[in-house]
Amino acid sequence: MRYKVKIRETLERTVEVSAKNEEEAIDKTEMLYNKCSIVLDADDFEEVKFLIEE
């Protein structure tokens, strides 16, 4: 029997940004991430899961 197994890795990092409010903080962080100013790598590894796909 053959199975499809999905491998899901989670990377996580906390960054600090100056902002007027939470929405602006998220917007700024998303912009930095999209411009590749923040790049998560193996040092940011949080967990791995293995899931059977149906």
mmCIF entry with sequence, helices, sheets and N, C-alpha, C, O atoms, coordinates in Angstrom:
data_MODEL
# 
_entry.id   MODEL 
# 
_entity.id                         1 
_entity.type                       polymer 
_entity.pdbx_number_of_molecules   1 
# 
_entity_poly.entity_id                      1 
_entity_poly.type                           'polypeptide(L)' 
_entity_poly.nstd_linkage                   no 
_entity_poly.nstd_monomer                   no 
_entity_poly.pdbx_seq_one_letter_code       MRYKVKIRETLERTVEVSAKNEEEAIDKTEMLYNKCSIVLDADDFEEVKFLIEE 
_entity_poly.pdbx_seq_one_letter_code_can   MRYKVKIRETLERTVEVSAKNEEEAIDKTEMLYNKCSIVLDADDFEEVKFLIEE 
_entity_poly.pdbx_strand_id                 A 
# 
loop_
_entity_poly_seq.entity_id 
_entity_poly_seq.num 
_entity_poly_seq.mon_id 
_entity_poly_seq.hetero 
1 1  MET n 
1 2  ARG n 
1 3  TYR n 
1 4  LYS n 
1 5  VAL n 
1 6  LYS n 
1 7  ILE n 
1 8  ARG n 
1 9  GLU n 
1 10 THR n 
1 11 LEU n 
1 12 GLU n 
1 13 ARG n 
1 14 THR n 
1 15 VAL n 
1 16 GLU n 
1 17 VAL n 
1 18 SER n 
1 19 ALA n 
1 20 LYS n 
1 21 ASN n 
1 22 GLU n 
1 23 GLU n 
1 24 GLU n 
1 25 ALA n 
1 26 ILE n 
1 27 ASP n 
1 28 LYS n 
1 29 THR n 
1 30 GLU n 
1 31 MET n 
1 32 LEU n 
1 33 TYR n 
1 34 ASN n 
1 35 LYS n 
1 36 CYS n 
1 37 SER n 
1 38 ILE n 
1 39 VAL n 
1 40 LEU n 
1 41 ASP n 
1 42 ALA n 
1 43 ASP n 
1 44 ASP n 
1 45 PHE n 
1 46 GLU n 
1 47 GLU n 
1 48 VAL n 
1 49 LYS n 
1 50 PHE n 
1 51 LEU n 
1 52 ILE n 
1 53 GLU n 
1 54 GLU n 
# 
_struct_asym.id          A 
_struct_asym.entity_id   1 
# 
loop_
_struct_conf.conf_type_id 
_struct_conf.id 
_struct_conf.pdbx_PDB_helix_id 
_struct_conf.beg_label_comp_id 
_struct_conf.beg_label_asym_id 
_struct_conf.beg_label_seq_id 
_struct_conf.pdbx_beg_PDB_ins_code 
_struct_conf.end_label_comp_id 
_struct_conf.end_label_asym_id 
_struct_conf.end_label_seq_id 
_struct_conf.pdbx_end_PDB_ins_code 
_struct_conf.beg_auth_comp_id 
_struct_conf.beg_auth_asym_id 
_struct_conf.beg_auth_seq_id 
_struct_conf.end_auth_comp_id 
_struct_conf.end_auth_asym_id 
_struct_conf.end_auth_seq_id 
_struct_conf.pdbx_PDB_helix_class 
_struct_conf.details 
_struct_conf.pdbx_PDB_helix_length 
HELX_P HELX_P1 AA1 GLU A 22 ? ASN A 34 ? GLU A 22 ASN A 34 1 ? 13 
HELX_P HELX_P2 AA2 ALA A 42 ? ASP A 44 ? ALA A 42 ASP A 44 5 ? 3  
# 
_struct_conf_type.id          HELX_P 
_struct_conf_type.criteria    ? 
_struct_conf_type.reference   ? 
# 
_struct_sheet.id               AA1 
_struct_sheet.type             ? 
_struct_sheet.number_strands   2 
_struct_sheet.details          ? 
# 
_struct_sheet_order.sheet_id     AA1 
_struct_sheet_order.range_id_1   1 
_struct_sheet_order.range_id_2   2 
_struct_sheet_order.offset       ? 
_struct_sheet_order.sense        anti-parallel 
# 
loop_
_struct_sheet_range.sheet_id 
_struct_sheet_range.id 
_struct_sheet_range.beg_label_comp_id 
_struct_sheet_range.beg_label_asym_id 
_struct_sheet_range.beg_label_seq_id 
_struct_sheet_range.pdbx_beg_PDB_ins_code 
_struct_sheet_range.end_label_comp_id 
_struct_sheet_range.end_label_asym_id 
_struct_sheet_range.end_label_seq_id 
_struct_sheet_range.pdbx_end_PDB_ins_code 
_struct_sheet_range.beg_auth_comp_id 
_struct_sheet_range.beg_auth_asym_id 
_struct_sheet_range.beg_auth_seq_id 
_struct_sheet_range.end_auth_comp_id 
_struct_sheet_range.end_auth_asym_id 
_struct_sheet_range.end_auth_seq_id 
AA1 1 LYS A 4  ? LEU A 11 ? LYS A 4  LEU A 11 
AA1 2 PHE A 45 ? GLU A 53 ? PHE A 45 GLU A 53 
# 
loop_
_atom_site.group_PDB 
_atom_site.id 
_atom_site.type_symbol 
_atom_site.label_atom_id 
_atom_site.label_alt_id 
_atom_site.label_comp_id 
_atom_site.label_asym_id 
_atom_site.label_entity_id 
_atom_site.label_seq_id 
_atom_site.pdbx_PDB_ins_code 
_atom_site.Cartn_x 
_atom_site.Cartn_y 
_atom_site.Cartn_z 
_atom_site.occupancy 
_atom_site.B_iso_or_equiv 
_atom_site.pdbx_formal_charge 
_atom_site.auth_seq_id 
_atom_site.auth_comp_id 
_atom_site.auth_asym_id 
_atom_site.auth_atom_id 
_atom_site.pdbx_PDB_model_num 
ATOM 1   N N  . MET A 1 1  ? 0.842  -1.179 0.000  1.00 0.00 ? 1  MET A N  1 
ATOM 2   C CA . MET A 1 1  ? 0.000  0.000  0.000  1.00 0.00 ? 1  MET A CA 1 
ATOM 3   C C  . MET A 1 1  ? 0.891  1.247  0.000  1.00 0.00 ? 1  MET A C  1 
ATOM 4   O O  . MET A 1 1  ? 1.942  1.262  0.640  1.00 0.00 ? 1  MET A O  1 
ATOM 5   N N  . ARG A 1 2  ? 0.469  2.283  -0.714 1.00 0.00 ? 2  ARG A N  1 
ATOM 6   C CA . ARG A 1 2  ? 1.233  3.530  -0.757 1.00 0.00 ? 2  ARG A CA 1 
ATOM 7   C C  . ARG A 1 2  ? 0.450  4.634  -0.043 1.00 0.00 ? 2  ARG A C  1 
ATOM 8   O O  . ARG A 1 2  ? -0.778 4.692  -0.105 1.00 0.00 ? 2  ARG A O  1 
ATOM 9   N N  . TYR A 1 3  ? 1.190  5.497  0.628  1.00 0.00 ? 3  TYR A N  1 
ATOM 10  C CA . TYR A 1 3  ? 0.574  6.597  1.367  1.00 0.00 ? 3  TYR A CA 1 
ATOM 11  C C  . TYR A 1 3  ? 1.230  7.906  0.958  1.00 0.00 ? 3  TYR A C  1 
ATOM 12  O O  . TYR A 1 3  ? 2.417  7.947  0.634  1.00 0.00 ? 3  TYR A O  1 
ATOM 13  N N  . LYS A 1 4  ? 0.450  8.964  0.977  1.00 0.00 ? 4  LYS A N  1 
ATOM 14  C CA . LYS A 1 4  ? 0.986  10.316 0.813  1.00 0.00 ? 4  LYS A CA 1 
ATOM 15  C C  . LYS A 1 4  ? 1.126  10.891 2.212  1.00 0.00 ? 4  LYS A C  1 
ATOM 16  O O  . LYS A 1 4  ? 0.153  10.977 2.962  1.00 0.00 ? 4  LYS A O  1 
ATOM 17  N N  . VAL A 1 5  ? 2.343  11.284 2.555  1.00 0.00 ? 5  VAL A N  1 
ATOM 18  C CA . VAL A 1 5  ? 2.609  11.848 3.880  1.00 0.00 ? 5  VAL A CA 1 
ATOM 19  C C  . VAL A 1 5  ? 3.072  13.285 3.692  1.00 0.00 ? 5  VAL A C  1 
ATOM 20  O O  . VAL A 1 5  ? 4.067  13.544 3.014  1.00 0.00 ? 5  VAL A O  1 
ATOM 21  N N  . LYS A 1 6  ? 2.354  14.201 4.289  1.00 0.00 ? 6  LYS A N  1 
ATOM 22  C CA . LYS A 1 6  ? 2.695  15.614 4.232  1.00 0.00 ? 6  LYS A CA 1 
ATOM 23  C C  . LYS A 1 6  ? 3.634  15.931 5.393  1.00 0.00 ? 6  LYS A C  1 
ATOM 24  O O  . LYS A 1 6  ? 3.381  15.543 6.533  1.00 0.00 ? 6  LYS A O  1 
ATOM 25  N N  . ILE A 1 7  ? 4.715  16.635 5.091  1.00 0.00 ? 7  ILE A N  1 
ATOM 26  C CA . ILE A 1 7  ? 5.662  17.085 6.121  1.00 0.00 ? 7  ILE A CA 1 
ATOM 27  C C  . ILE A 1 7  ? 5.451  18.590 6.283  1.00 0.00 ? 7  ILE A C  1 
ATOM 28  O O  . ILE A 1 7  ? 5.583  19.352 5.325  1.00 0.00 ? 7  ILE A O  1 
ATOM 29  N N  . ARG A 1 8  ? 5.125  19.002 7.493  1.00 0.00 ? 8  ARG A N  1 
ATOM 30  C CA . ARG A 1 8  ? 4.879  20.419 7.754  1.00 0.00 ? 8  ARG A CA 1 
ATOM 31  C C  . ARG A 1 8  ? 5.876  20.910 8.794  1.00 0.00 ? 8  ARG A C  1 
ATOM 32  O O  . ARG A 1 8  ? 5.875  20.446 9.935  1.00 0.00 ? 8  ARG A O  1 
ATOM 33  N N  . GLU A 1 9  ? 6.723  21.847 8.395  1.00 0.00 ? 9  GLU A N  1 
ATOM 34  C CA . GLU A 1 9  ? 7.671  22.464 9.323  1.00 0.00 ? 9  GLU A CA 1 
ATOM 35  C C  . GLU A 1 9  ? 7.157  23.855 9.682  1.00 0.00 ? 9  GLU A C  1 
ATOM 36  O O  . GLU A 1 9  ? 6.633  24.579 8.835  1.00 0.00 ? 9  GLU A O  1 
ATOM 37  N N  . THR A 1 10 ? 7.313  24.204 10.926 1.00 0.00 ? 10 THR A N  1 
ATOM 38  C CA . THR A 1 10 ? 6.924  25.531 11.384 1.00 0.00 ? 10 THR A CA 1 
ATOM 39  C C  . THR A 1 10 ? 8.178  26.287 11.813 1.00 0.00 ? 10 THR A C  1 
ATOM 40  O O  . THR A 1 10 ? 8.971  25.809 12.624 1.00 0.00 ? 10 THR A O  1 
ATOM 41  N N  . LEU A 1 11 ? 8.331  27.480 11.244 1.00 0.00 ? 11 LEU A N  1 
ATOM 42  C CA . LEU A 1 11 ? 9.412  28.386 11.638 1.00 0.00 ? 11 LEU A CA 1 
ATOM 43  C C  . LEU A 1 11 ? 8.766  29.555 12.371 1.00 0.00 ? 11 LEU A C  1 
ATOM 44  O O  . LEU A 1 11 ? 7.659  29.973 12.032 1.00 0.00 ? 11 LEU A O  1 
ATOM 45  N N  . GLU A 1 12 ? 9.458  30.077 13.371 1.00 0.00 ? 12 GLU A N  1 
ATOM 46  C CA . GLU A 1 12 ? 8.864  31.136 14.183 1.00 0.00 ? 12 GLU A CA 1 
ATOM 47  C C  . GLU A 1 12 ? 9.946  32.066 14.703 1.00 0.00 ? 12 GLU A C  1 
ATOM 48  O O  . GLU A 1 12 ? 10.998 31.616 15.158 1.00 0.00 ? 12 GLU A O  1 
ATOM 49  N N  . ARG A 1 13 ? 9.682  33.371 14.635 1.00 0.00 ? 13 ARG A N  1 
ATOM 50  C CA . ARG A 1 13 ? 10.604 34.364 15.184 1.00 0.00 ? 13 ARG A CA 1 
ATOM 51  C C  . ARG A 1 13 ? 9.790  35.558 15.676 1.00 0.00 ? 13 ARG A C  1 
ATOM 52  O O  . ARG A 1 13 ? 8.815  35.952 15.035 1.00 0.00 ? 13 ARG A O  1 
ATOM 53  N N  . THR A 1 14 ? 10.175 36.117 16.777 1.00 0.00 ? 14 THR A N  1 
ATOM 54  C CA . THR A 1 14 ? 9.556  37.333 17.294 1.00 0.00 ? 14 THR A CA 1 
ATOM 55  C C  . THR A 1 14 ? 10.471 38.503 16.965 1.00 0.00 ? 14 THR A C  1 
ATOM 56  O O  . THR A 1 14 ? 11.673 38.460 17.228 1.00 0.00 ? 14 THR A O  1 
ATOM 57  N N  . VAL A 1 15 ? 9.883  39.555 16.383 1.00 0.00 ? 15 VAL A N  1 
ATOM 58  C CA . VAL A 1 15 ? 10.646 40.763 16.057 1.00 0.00 ? 15 VAL A CA 1 
ATOM 59  C C  . VAL A 1 15 ? 9.992  41.952 16.740 1.00 0.00 ? 15 VAL A C  1 
ATOM 60  O O  . VAL A 1 15 ? 8.797  41.930 17.036 1.00 0.00 ? 15 VAL A O  1 
ATOM 61  N N  . GLU A 1 16 ? 10.777 42.986 16.987 1.00 0.00 ? 16 GLU A N  1 
ATOM 62  C CA . GLU A 1 16 ? 10.249 44.211 17.575 1.00 0.00 ? 16 GLU A CA 1 
ATOM 63  C C  . GLU A 1 16 ? 10.228 45.303 16.529 1.00 0.00 ? 16 GLU A C  1 
ATOM 64  O O  . GLU A 1 16 ? 11.207 45.500 15.810 1.00 0.00 ? 16 GLU A O  1 
ATOM 65  N N  . VAL A 1 17 ? 9.107  46.019 16.441 1.00 0.00 ? 17 VAL A N  1 
ATOM 66  C CA . VAL A 1 17 ? 8.990  47.164 15.542 1.00 0.00 ? 17 VAL A CA 1 
ATOM 67  C C  . VAL A 1 17 ? 8.349  48.312 16.304 1.00 0.00 ? 17 VAL A C  1 
ATOM 68  O O  . VAL A 1 17 ? 7.574  48.095 17.236 1.00 0.00 ? 17 VAL A O  1 
ATOM 69  N N  . SER A 1 18 ? 8.673  49.522 15.908 1.00 0.00 ? 18 SER A N  1 
ATOM 70  C CA . SER A 1 18 ? 8.025  50.696 16.479 1.00 0.00 ? 18 SER A CA 1 
ATOM 71  C C  . SER A 1 18 ? 6.787  50.999 15.647 1.00 0.00 ? 18 SER A C  1 
ATOM 72  O O  . SER A 1 18 ? 6.844  51.029 14.417 1.00 0.00 ? 18 SER A O  1 
ATOM 73  N N  . ALA A 1 19 ? 5.660  51.224 16.334 1.00 0.00 ? 19 ALA A N  1 
ATOM 74  C CA . ALA A 1 19 ? 4.406  51.496 15.640 1.00 0.00 ? 19 ALA A CA 1 
ATOM 75  C C  . ALA A 1 19 ? 3.446  52.217 16.573 1.00 0.00 ? 19 ALA A C  1 
ATOM 76  O O  . ALA A 1 19 ? 3.599  52.198 17.794 1.00 0.00 ? 19 ALA A O  1 
ATOM 77  N N  . LYS A 1 20 ? 2.442  52.860 15.954 1.00 0.00 ? 20 LYS A N  1 
ATOM 78  C CA . LYS A 1 20 ? 1.423  53.576 16.731 1.00 0.00 ? 20 LYS A CA 1 
ATOM 79  C C  . LYS A 1 20 ? 0.405  52.634 17.356 1.00 0.00 ? 20 LYS A C  1 
ATOM 80  O O  . LYS A 1 20 ? -0.171 52.929 18.404 1.00 0.00 ? 20 LYS A O  1 
ATOM 81  N N  . ASN A 1 21 ? 0.187  51.477 16.690 1.00 0.00 ? 21 ASN A N  1 
ATOM 82  C CA . ASN A 1 21 ? -0.802 50.531 17.193 1.00 0.00 ? 21 ASN A CA 1 
ATOM 83  C C  . ASN A 1 21 ? -0.482 49.130 16.658 1.00 0.00 ? 21 ASN A C  1 
ATOM 84  O O  . ASN A 1 21 ? 0.454  48.959 15.877 1.00 0.00 ? 21 ASN A O  1 
ATOM 85  N N  . GLU A 1 22 ? -1.255 48.141 17.077 1.00 0.00 ? 22 GLU A N  1 
ATOM 86  C CA . GLU A 1 22 ? -1.003 46.755 16.692 1.00 0.00 ? 22 GLU A CA 1 
ATOM 87  C C  . GLU A 1 22 ? -1.129 46.543 15.183 1.00 0.00 ? 22 GLU A C  1 
ATOM 88  O O  . GLU A 1 22 ? -0.329 45.821 14.588 1.00 0.00 ? 22 GLU A O  1 
ATOM 89  N N  . GLU A 1 23 ? -2.124 47.164 14.570 1.00 0.00 ? 23 GLU A N  1 
ATOM 90  C CA . GLU A 1 23 ? -2.331 47.007 13.120 1.00 0.00 ? 23 GLU A CA 1 
ATOM 91  C C  . GLU A 1 23 ? -1.120 47.521 12.340 1.00 0.00 ? 23 GLU A C  1 
ATOM 92  O O  . GLU A 1 23 ? -0.665 46.876 11.395 1.00 0.00 ? 23 GLU A O  1 
ATOM 93  N N  . GLU A 1 24 ? -0.605 48.681 12.739 1.00 0.00 ? 24 GLU A N  1 
ATOM 94  C CA . GLU A 1 24 ? 0.571  49.237 12.074 1.00 0.00 ? 24 GLU A CA 1 
ATOM 95  C C  . GLU A 1 24 ? 1.791  48.339 12.305 1.00 0.00 ? 24 GLU A C  1 
ATOM 96  O O  . GLU A 1 24 ? 2.613  48.169 11.405 1.00 0.00 ? 24 GLU A O  1 
ATOM 97  N N  . ALA A 1 25 ? 1.908  47.774 13.489 1.00 0.00 ? 25 ALA A N  1 
ATOM 98  C CA . ALA A 1 25 ? 3.028  46.875 13.784 1.00 0.00 ? 25 ALA A CA 1 
ATOM 99  C C  . ALA A 1 25 ? 3.001  45.657 12.868 1.00 0.00 ? 25 ALA A C  1 
ATOM 100 O O  . ALA A 1 25 ? 4.036  45.245 12.345 1.00 0.00 ? 25 ALA A O  1 
ATOM 101 N N  . ILE A 1 26 ? 1.817  45.084 12.676 1.00 0.00 ? 26 ILE A N  1 
ATOM 102 C CA . ILE A 1 26 ? 1.691  43.931 11.784 1.00 0.00 ? 26 ILE A CA 1 
ATOM 103 C C  . ILE A 1 26 ? 1.977  44.344 10.346 1.00 0.00 ? 26 ILE A C  1 
ATOM 104 O O  . ILE A 1 26 ? 2.681  43.635 9.626  1.00 0.00 ? 26 ILE A O  1 
ATOM 105 N N  . ASP A 1 27 ? 1.437  45.488 9.920  1.00 0.00 ? 27 ASP A N  1 
ATOM 106 C CA . ASP A 1 27 ? 1.680  45.969 8.549  1.00 0.00 ? 27 ASP A CA 1 
ATOM 107 C C  . ASP A 1 27 ? 3.163  46.178 8.293  1.00 0.00 ? 27 ASP A C  1 
ATOM 108 O O  . ASP A 1 27 ? 3.674  45.776 7.248  1.00 0.00 ? 27 ASP A O  1 
ATOM 109 N N  . LYS A 1 28 ? 3.859  46.801 9.235  1.00 0.00 ? 28 LYS A N  1 
ATOM 110 C CA . LYS A 1 28 ? 5.296  47.048 9.075  1.00 0.00 ? 28 LYS A CA 1 
ATOM 111 C C  . LYS A 1 28 ? 6.067  45.732 9.006  1.00 0.00 ? 28 LYS A C  1 
ATOM 112 O O  . LYS A 1 28 ? 6.960  45.566 8.175  1.00 0.00 ? 28 LYS A O  1 
ATOM 113 N N  . THR A 1 29 ? 5.715  44.811 9.880  1.00 0.00 ? 29 THR A N  1 
ATOM 114 C CA . THR A 1 29 ? 6.412  43.527 9.903  1.00 0.00 ? 29 THR A CA 1 
ATOM 115 C C  . THR A 1 29 ? 6.155  42.755 8.613  1.00 0.00 ? 29 THR A C  1 
ATOM 116 O O  . THR A 1 29 ? 7.076  42.156 8.058  1.00 0.00 ? 29 THR A O  1 
ATOM 117 N N  . GLU A 1 30 ? 4.929  42.765 8.138  1.00 0.00 ? 30 GLU A N  1 
ATOM 118 C CA . GLU A 1 30 ? 4.605  42.087 6.882  1.00 0.00 ? 30 GLU A CA 1 
ATOM 119 C C  . GLU A 1 30 ? 5.372  42.703 5.712  1.00 0.00 ? 30 GLU A C  1 
ATOM 120 O O  . GLU A 1 30 ? 5.858  41.982 4.840  1.00 0.00 ? 30 GLU A O  1 
ATOM 121 N N  . MET A 1 31 ? 5.482  44.030 5.690  1.00 0.00 ? 31 MET A N  1 
ATOM 122 C CA . MET A 1 31 ? 6.235  44.702 4.636  1.00 0.00 ? 31 MET A CA 1 
ATOM 123 C C  . MET A 1 31 ? 7.711  44.289 4.675  1.00 0.00 ? 31 MET A C  1 
ATOM 124 O O  . MET A 1 31 ? 8.302  43.998 3.635  1.00 0.00 ? 31 MET A O  1 
ATOM 125 N N  . LEU A 1 32 ? 8.305  44.264 5.875  1.00 0.00 ? 32 LEU A N  1 
ATOM 126 C CA . LEU A 1 32 ? 9.704  43.853 6.015  1.00 0.00 ? 32 LEU A CA 1 
ATOM 127 C C  . LEU A 1 32 ? 9.891  42.406 5.571  1.00 0.00 ? 32 LEU A C  1 
ATOM 128 O O  . LEU A 1 32 ? 10.886 42.075 4.927  1.00 0.00 ? 32 LEU A O  1 
ATOM 129 N N  . TYR A 1 33 ? 8.945  41.554 5.913  1.00 0.00 ? 33 TYR A N  1 
ATOM 130 C CA . TYR A 1 33 ? 9.009  40.143 5.518  1.00 0.00 ? 33 TYR A CA 1 
ATOM 131 C C  . TYR A 1 33 ? 8.906  40.004 3.999  1.00 0.00 ? 33 TYR A C  1 
ATOM 132 O O  . TYR A 1 33 ? 9.676  39.265 3.386  1.00 0.00 ? 33 TYR A O  1 
ATOM 133 N N  . ASN A 1 34 ? 7.954  40.714 3.397  1.00 0.00 ? 34 ASN A N  1 
ATOM 134 C CA . ASN A 1 34 ? 7.757  40.636 1.948  1.00 0.00 ? 34 ASN A CA 1 
ATOM 135 C C  . ASN A 1 34 ? 8.941  41.199 1.167  1.00 0.00 ? 34 ASN A C  1 
ATOM 136 O O  . ASN A 1 34 ? 9.192  40.775 0.039  1.00 0.00 ? 34 ASN A O  1 
ATOM 137 N N  . LYS A 1 35 ? 9.668  42.146 1.752  1.00 0.00 ? 35 LYS A N  1 
ATOM 138 C CA . LYS A 1 35 ? 10.859 42.712 1.108  1.00 0.00 ? 35 LYS A CA 1 
ATOM 139 C C  . LYS A 1 35 ? 12.108 41.885 1.417  1.00 0.00 ? 35 LYS A C  1 
ATOM 140 O O  . LYS A 1 35 ? 13.217 42.267 1.045  1.00 0.00 ? 35 LYS A O  1 
ATOM 141 N N  . CYS A 1 36 ? 11.925 40.758 2.096  1.00 0.00 ? 36 CYS A N  1 
ATOM 142 C CA . CYS A 1 36 ? 13.023 39.856 2.491  1.00 0.00 ? 36 CYS A CA 1 
ATOM 143 C C  . CYS A 1 36 ? 14.006 40.509 3.461  1.00 0.00 ? 36 CYS A C  1 
ATOM 144 O O  . CYS A 1 36 ? 15.170 40.113 3.528  1.00 0.00 ? 36 CYS A O  1 
ATOM 145 N N  . SER A 1 37 ? 13.550 41.488 4.195  1.00 0.00 ? 37 SER A N  1 
ATOM 146 C CA . SER A 1 37 ? 14.372 42.066 5.261  1.00 0.00 ? 37 SER A CA 1 
ATOM 147 C C  . SER A 1 37 ? 14.357 41.151 6.484  1.00 0.00 ? 37 SER A C  1 
ATOM 148 O O  . SER A 1 37 ? 15.274 41.178 7.304  1.00 0.00 ? 37 SER A O  1 
ATOM 149 N N  . ILE A 1 38 ? 13.316 40.351 6.591  1.00 0.00 ? 38 ILE A N  1 
ATOM 150 C CA . ILE A 1 38 ? 13.213 39.325 7.625  1.00 0.00 ? 38 ILE A CA 1 
ATOM 151 C C  . ILE A 1 38 ? 13.103 37.993 6.887  1.00 0.00 ? 38 ILE A C  1 
ATOM 152 O O  . ILE A 1 38 ? 12.147 37.767 6.145  1.00 0.00 ? 38 ILE A O  1 
ATOM 153 N N  . VAL A 1 39 ? 14.074 37.121 7.091  1.00 0.00 ? 39 VAL A N  1 
ATOM 154 C CA . VAL A 1 39 ? 14.065 35.808 6.450  1.00 0.00 ? 39 VAL A CA 1 
ATOM 155 C C  . VAL A 1 39 ? 14.244 34.758 7.533  1.00 0.00 ? 39 VAL A C  1 
ATOM 156 O O  . VAL A 1 39 ? 15.270 34.712 8.211  1.00 0.00 ? 39 VAL A O  1 
ATOM 157 N N  . LEU A 1 40 ? 13.232 33.918 7.682  1.00 0.00 ? 40 LEU A N  1 
ATOM 158 C CA . LEU A 1 40 ? 13.322 32.842 8.665  1.00 0.00 ? 40 LEU A CA 1 
ATOM 159 C C  . LEU A 1 40 ? 14.156 31.704 8.095  1.00 0.00 ? 40 LEU A C  1 
ATOM 160 O O  . LEU A 1 40 ? 14.092 31.401 6.904  1.00 0.00 ? 40 LEU A O  1 
ATOM 161 N N  . ASP A 1 41 ? 14.944 31.078 8.976  1.00 0.00 ? 41 ASP A N  1 
ATOM 162 C CA . ASP A 1 41 ? 15.811 29.985 8.539  1.00 0.00 ? 41 ASP A CA 1 
ATOM 163 C C  . ASP A 1 41 ? 15.804 28.875 9.589  1.00 0.00 ? 41 ASP A C  1 
ATOM 164 O O  . ASP A 1 41 ? 14.967 28.866 10.492 1.00 0.00 ? 41 ASP A O  1 
ATOM 165 N N  . ALA A 1 42 ? 16.735 27.950 9.460  1.00 0.00 ? 42 ALA A N  1 
ATOM 166 C CA . ALA A 1 42 ? 16.775 26.780 10.352 1.00 0.00 ? 42 ALA A CA 1 
ATOM 167 C C  . ALA A 1 42 ? 16.885 27.165 11.824 1.00 0.00 ? 42 ALA A C  1 
ATOM 168 O O  . ALA A 1 42 ? 16.425 26.416 12.685 1.00 0.00 ? 42 ALA A O  1 
ATOM 169 N N  . ASP A 1 43 ? 17.476 28.303 12.127 1.00 0.00 ? 43 ASP A N  1 
ATOM 170 C CA . ASP A 1 43 ? 17.581 28.746 13.521 1.00 0.00 ? 43 ASP A CA 1 
ATOM 171 C C  . ASP A 1 43 ? 16.216 29.098 14.121 1.00 0.00 ? 43 ASP A C  1 
ATOM 172 O O  . ASP A 1 43 ? 16.072 29.178 15.341 1.00 0.00 ? 43 ASP A O  1 
ATOM 173 N N  . ASP A 1 44 ? 15.217 29.309 13.258 1.00 0.00 ? 44 ASP A N  1 
ATOM 174 C CA . ASP A 1 44 ? 13.879 29.682 13.703 1.00 0.00 ? 44 ASP A CA 1 
ATOM 175 C C  . ASP A 1 44 ? 12.935 28.473 13.772 1.00 0.00 ? 44 ASP A C  1 
ATOM 176 O O  . ASP A 1 44 ? 11.726 28.629 13.945 1.00 0.00 ? 44 ASP A O  1 
ATOM 177 N N  . PHE A 1 45 ? 13.497 27.279 13.635 1.00 0.00 ? 45 PHE A N  1 
ATOM 178 C CA . PHE A 1 45 ? 12.682 26.060 13.639 1.00 0.00 ? 45 PHE A CA 1 
ATOM 179 C C  . PHE A 1 45 ? 11.922 25.915 14.945 1.00 0.00 ? 45 PHE A C  1 
ATOM 180 O O  . PHE A 1 45 ? 12.485 26.077 16.027 1.00 0.00 ? 45 PHE A O  1 
ATOM 181 N N  . GLU A 1 46 ? 10.637 25.607 14.830 1.00 0.00 ? 46 GLU A N  1 
ATOM 182 C CA . GLU A 1 46 ? 9.788  25.446 16.008 1.00 0.00 ? 46 GLU A CA 1 
ATOM 183 C C  . GLU A 1 46 ? 9.285  24.005 16.162 1.00 0.00 ? 46 GLU A C  1 
ATOM 184 O O  . GLU A 1 46 ? 9.362  23.436 17.251 1.00 0.00 ? 46 GLU A O  1 
ATOM 185 N N  . GLU A 1 47 ? 8.768  23.411 15.069 1.00 0.00 ? 47 GLU A N  1 
ATOM 186 C CA . GLU A 1 47 ? 8.250  22.050 15.167 1.00 0.00 ? 47 GLU A CA 1 
ATOM 187 C C  . GLU A 1 47 ? 8.106  21.431 13.782 1.00 0.00 ? 47 GLU A C  1 
ATOM 188 O O  . GLU A 1 47 ? 8.159  22.123 12.765 1.00 0.00 ? 47 GLU A O  1 
ATOM 189 N N  . VAL A 1 48 ? 7.922  20.115 13.766 1.00 0.00 ? 48 VAL A N  1 
ATOM 190 C CA . VAL A 1 48 ? 7.632  19.392 12.528 1.00 0.00 ? 48 VAL A CA 1 
ATOM 191 C C  . VAL A 1 48 ? 6.490  18.421 12.804 1.00 0.00 ? 48 VAL A C  1 
ATOM 192 O O  . VAL A 1 48 ? 6.412  17.824 13.878 1.00 0.00 ? 48 VAL A O  1 
ATOM 193 N N  . LYS A 1 49 ? 5.597  18.270 11.814 1.00 0.00 ? 49 LYS A N  1 
ATOM 194 C CA . LYS A 1 49 ? 4.488  17.330 11.912 1.00 0.00 ? 49 LYS A CA 1 
ATOM 195 C C  . LYS A 1 49 ? 4.460  16.491 10.660 1.00 0.00 ? 49 LYS A C  1 
ATOM 196 O O  . LYS A 1 49 ? 4.801  16.964 9.576  1.00 0.00 ? 49 LYS A O  1 
ATOM 197 N N  . PHE A 1 50 ? 4.053  15.237 10.807 1.00 0.00 ? 50 PHE A N  1 
ATOM 198 C CA . PHE A 1 50 ? 3.893  14.328 9.684  1.00 0.00 ? 50 PHE A CA 1 
ATOM 199 C C  . PHE A 1 50 ? 2.422  13.924 9.643  1.00 0.00 ? 50 PHE A C  1 
ATOM 200 O O  . PHE A 1 50 ? 1.887  13.404 10.622 1.00 0.00 ? 50 PHE A O  1 
ATOM 201 N N  . LEU A 1 51 ? 1.772  14.166 8.504  1.00 0.00 ? 51 LEU A N  1 
ATOM 202 C CA . LEU A 1 51 ? 0.339  13.964 8.380  1.00 0.00 ? 51 LEU A CA 1 
ATOM 203 C C  . LEU A 1 51 ? 0.029  13.077 7.172  1.00 0.00 ? 51 LEU A C  1 
ATOM 204 O O  . LEU A 1 51 ? 0.587  13.275 6.093  1.00 0.00 ? 51 LEU A O  1 
ATOM 205 N N  . ILE A 1 52 ? -0.846 12.117 7.355  1.00 0.00 ? 52 ILE A N  1 
ATOM 206 C CA . ILE A 1 52 ? -1.294 11.280 6.253  1.00 0.00 ? 52 ILE A CA 1 
ATOM 207 C C  . ILE A 1 52 ? -2.338 12.056 5.472  1.00 0.00 ? 52 ILE A C  1 
ATOM 208 O O  . ILE A 1 52 ? -3.311 12.550 6.042  1.00 0.00 ? 52 ILE A O  1 
ATOM 209 N N  . GLU A 1 53 ? -2.131 12.164 4.149  1.00 0.00 ? 53 GLU A N  1 
ATOM 210 C CA . GLU A 1 53 ? -3.136 12.808 3.295  1.00 0.00 ? 53 GLU A CA 1 
ATOM 211 C C  . GLU A 1 53 ? -4.120 11.751 2.815  1.00 0.00 ? 53 GLU A C  1 
ATOM 212 O O  . GLU A 1 53 ? -3.737 10.629 2.483  1.00 0.00 ? 53 GLU A O  1 
ATOM 213 N N  . GLU A 1 54 ? -5.368 12.123 2.784  1.00 0.00 ? 54 GLU A N  1 
ATOM 214 C CA . GLU A 1 54 ? -6.398 11.177 2.325  1.00 0.00 ? 54 GLU A CA 1 
ATOM 215 C C  . GLU A 1 54 ? -6.628 11.311 0.852  1.00 0.00 ? 54 GLU A C  1 
ATOM 216 O O  . GLU A 1 54 ? -7.458 10.597 0.289  1.00 0.00 ? 54 GLU A O  1 
# 
